[in-house]
Amino acid sequence: MAKNRKNLAAAIRFGPALKASFLCLLICGSAIGYVWQKGEIGRLGQQILEREKQLSQLQNDNKRLTDQLAILHSPVMLDQRVHELNLGLGPAQPTQVVRLDEPPAPADGRDPSRQFVQRPMAALSP
C-alpha cells in the first residue's frame, strides 16, 4: 500500500524549505558583513591619512618653534631686546662679581660630601 502524503510529518515536508532559507540567510549575512568590513577599512584608511597629515603639520610647527626659540635665546637677540626695552642691563663689572673659594679636599682622599654612618658589626650579622 502506498503511503499517503497527508500522513508525513510537518518537519519532513518543510525540511528542504528550512534548509534553503537558512543557506540563503547565511550567504546574505556573509555578504552584508563583507561589505560592512570593506567600508570600515576605507573609513579607517581615511582616518590614518588625516592623522598622518596632522602629525607632519605638528612636526613642522615643532621644528619652526624650536628654531624660533633658539634665535630668541641667542646673546645677540637678547642684547637687542634689552636695548629695545631700555632695561639698562649690561655685562657685570669685575667689582660686582663675588667669587667663593672651595675648601680643599682632605689629604686621605675621602670625599666630604659622601659621608655615611658606619654600622656596628653586630648589626650586620643575622
C-alpha positions as CSV (number, residue, x, y, z in Angstrom):
1,M,0.0,0.0,0.0
2,A,1.3,3.4,-1.0
3,K,2.0,6.0,1.7
4,N,-0.3,8.9,1.9
5,R,1.4,12.4,1.7
6,K,-1.0,13.7,4.3
7,N,0.4,11.4,6.9
8,L,4.0,12.7,6.5
9,A,5.3,14.7,9.4
10,A,5.5,18.5,9.0
11,A,9.2,18.5,9.6
12,I,9.8,16.3,6.6
13,R,7.6,18.5,4.3
14,F,9.2,21.8,5.5
15,G,12.8,20.5,5.9
16,P,14.1,21.4,2.4
17,A,12.5,24.8,2.6
18,L,14.1,25.5,6.0
19,K,17.5,24.4,4.7
20,A,17.2,26.6,1.7
21,S,16.2,29.6,3.8
22,F,19.0,29.0,6.3
23,L,21.5,28.7,3.5
24,C,20.2,31.9,1.9
25,L,20.3,33.7,5.2
26,L,23.9,32.6,5.8
27,I,25.0,33.8,2.4
28,C,23.2,37.1,2.7
29,G,24.7,37.7,6.2
30,S,28.2,36.9,4.9
31,A,27.8,39.3,2.0
32,I,26.5,42.1,4.3
33,G,29.4,41.5,6.7
34,Y,31.9,41.6,3.8
35,V,30.5,45.0,2.5
36,W,30.5,46.4,6.1
37,Q,34.1,45.4,6.6
38,K,35.2,46.9,3.3
39,G,33.5,50.2,4.4
40,E,35.3,50.1,7.7
41,I,38.6,49.5,6.1
42,G,38.1,52.6,3.8
43,R,37.0,54.7,6.7
44,L,40.0,53.7,8.9
45,G,42.3,54.4,5.9
46,Q,40.9,57.9,5.7
47,Q,41.4,58.4,9.4
48,I,45.1,57.2,9.1
49,L,45.7,59.7,6.3
50,E,44.2,62.6,8.2
51,R,46.2,61.7,11.3
52,E,49.4,61.4,9.3
53,K,48.8,64.9,7.8
54,Q,48.2,66.2,11.3
55,L,51.4,64.6,12.6
56,S,53.5,66.1,9.9
57,Q,51.9,69.5,10.5
58,L,52.7,69.3,14.2
59,Q,56.3,68.2,13.5
60,N,56.7,71.2,11.2
61,D,55.3,73.5,13.8
62,N,57.6,72.0,16.4
63,K,60.7,72.5,14.3
64,R,59.7,76.1,13.5
65,L,59.1,76.9,17.1
66,T,62.3,75.2,18.2
67,D,64.3,77.3,15.7
68,Q,62.5,80.4,16.8
69,L,63.3,79.6,20.5
70,A,67.0,79.1,19.6
71,I,67.0,82.5,17.9
72,L,65.4,84.2,20.9
73,H,67.9,82.7,23.3
74,S,70.9,83.9,21.3
75,P,73.0,86.6,23.0
76,V,72.6,89.0,20.0
77,M,68.8,88.8,20.2
78,L,68.8,89.2,24.0
79,D,71.1,92.3,23.8
80,Q,68.8,93.7,21.1
81,R,65.7,93.2,23.3
82,V,67.5,94.9,26.2
83,H,68.2,98.0,24.1
84,E,64.6,98.0,22.7
85,L,63.0,97.9,26.2
86,N,65.6,100.3,27.7
87,L,66.3,98.0,30.6
88,G,69.8,99.3,31.2
89,L,71.2,95.8,31.6
90,G,74.8,95.1,30.6
91,P,77.7,92.8,31.4
92,A,78.6,92.6,35.1
93,Q,81.5,94.8,36.2
94,P,84.5,93.0,37.8
95,T,83.7,94.6,41.2
96,Q,80.1,93.1,41.1
97,V,81.4,89.5,40.8
98,V,81.8,87.6,44.0
99,R,84.0,84.6,43.9
100,L,83.7,81.8,46.5
101,D,86.7,79.7,47.4
102,E,86.2,76.0,47.5
103,P,87.6,74.3,50.6
104,P,90.5,71.9,49.8
105,A,89.8,68.1,49.7
106,P,91.1,66.1,52.7
107,A,94.5,64.5,52.3
108,D,93.3,60.9,52.9
109,G,91.3,61.0,49.6
110,R,87.8,60.8,51.2
111,D,85.1,62.9,49.6
112,P,83.5,65.1,52.4
113,S,80.2,65.3,50.5
114,R,79.8,61.5,50.8
115,Q,79.6,60.7,54.4
116,F,78.0,57.6,55.6
117,V,77.1,56.4,59.1
118,Q,79.2,53.3,60.0
119,R,77.1,50.5,61.4
120,P,78.4,48.4,64.2
121,M,79.5,44.9,63.2
122,A,76.8,43.3,65.4
123,A,74.1,44.9,63.4
124,L,75.4,43.4,60.1
125,S,75.3,39.7,61.2
126,P,71.8,38.0,61.2
